[in-house]
Amino acid sequence: MFEHRQQEMEKLMKENDEFLRIYNRHQELDKRVTAAEVGTAPMEDLALNQLKKEKLWAKDKLARIMDLSGA
């Protein structure tokens, strides 16, 4: 995620607590979605779709913070 903005992400993770919290939540959601998709942690489609929506919300929020920071 945001591979082309790695330095900016690292700076924000050190300086912005909200960014770090949302980033960690996104990582957690990513692991849960992946586990559900590969079958190691099966779940209902509705629950999986909700996780995907939350993950997308987190990614969008991270992108907005990055854009606003101008870092």
C-alpha positions in Angstrom: 0.0 0.0 0.0 1.4 3.4 -1.0 4.7 1.8 -2.0 5.6 4.9 -4.0 5.1 7.1 -0.9 7.0 4.9 1.6 9.2 7.7 3.1 6.1 9.9 3.6 4.3 7.1 5.3 7.2 6.4 7.7 7.4 10.1 8.6 3.6 10.2 9.3 3.8 7.0 11.4 6.4 8.7 13.6 4.7 12.1 13.9 0.9 11.5 13.6 -0.8 9.3 16.2 -4.0 9.2 14.2 -2.2 8.1 11.1 -0.4 5.3 13.0 -3.7 4.1 14.6 -5.5 3.9 11.2 -2.5 2.3 9.5 -2.3 -0.4 12.2 -6.1 -1.0 11.9 -5.7 -1.3 8.1 -2.9 -3.8 8.5 -5.1 -5.8 10.9 -8.1 -5.8 8.5 -5.8 -6.7 5.6 -4.7 -9.8 7.5 -8.2 -10.8 8.4 -9.5 -10.3 4.8 -6.6 -12.3 3.4 -7.2 -15.2 5.9 -10.9 -15.3 5.0 -10.2 -15.3 1.3 -7.6 -18.1 1.4 -9.8 -20.1 3.7 -7.7 -20.2 6.9 -10.3 -18.1 8.7 -13.6 -18.7 6.9 -16.4 -16.2 7.5 -19.8 -15.3 6.1 -19.8 -13.2 2.9 -21.6 -10.4 4.6 -19.0 -10.2 7.4 -16.2 -10.4 4.8 -17.7 -7.6 2.8 -18.0 -5.4 5.9 -14.3 -6.0 6.7 -13.4 -5.0 3.1 -15.5 -1.8 3.4 -13.8 -0.9 6.6 -10.3 -1.6 5.1 -11.1 0.6 2.1 -12.3 3.4 4.5 -9.0 3.1 6.4 -7.0 3.3 3.2 -9.0 6.3 2.0 -8.5 8.0 5.3 -4.7 7.4 5.2 -4.5 8.8 1.7 -6.4 11.9 2.8 -4.1 12.4 5.7 -1.1 12.0 3.4 -2.4 14.5 0.9 -3.2 17.0 3.6 0.2 16.7 5.3 2.1 17.6 2.2 4.9 15.4 3.6 
